[in-house]
Amino acid sequence: RFDLYLHGGQKLWDYAAGSLILKEAGGSMCTLNRDDFWAGRLWQRSVIAALDPDLFVAWKAWLRAFHCRPD
């Protein structure tokens, strides 16, 4: 079990069910390019996600410190 999630290069079948569960539980997710997760091309994605909003913000800040692009 994890509180944070980072994955690169997922296919649609890798994230469809999990993203619905996360959304229903009140979690947040976005792509590494700062895009809304469901915007644009859906076939292959990189994603960061967390259930806790504060943890999600901290996770994005940590990634940004290492030159990733989360907003």
C-alpha positions, 0 to 999 in steps of 0.5 A: 500500500502506498500514499503516493504514486508515480508511473511513467508510460502507462497505457489506458488499461493500466490506469482507467480503473485506478483513476476512478477509484482514486477520484471516488475516494477524493484523491488527485492526479495529473500528468508530469506535464502539468496537464489535467489527467484526462485532457488530450491524448489518453493512450499513454500517460505518465502520472502522479497521484495521491489521496491526501491533498497536502501530500499531493502538493508536497509530492509535486513540489518534490518532483519539481525540485528535480526538474520534473514539470508538475505544477 
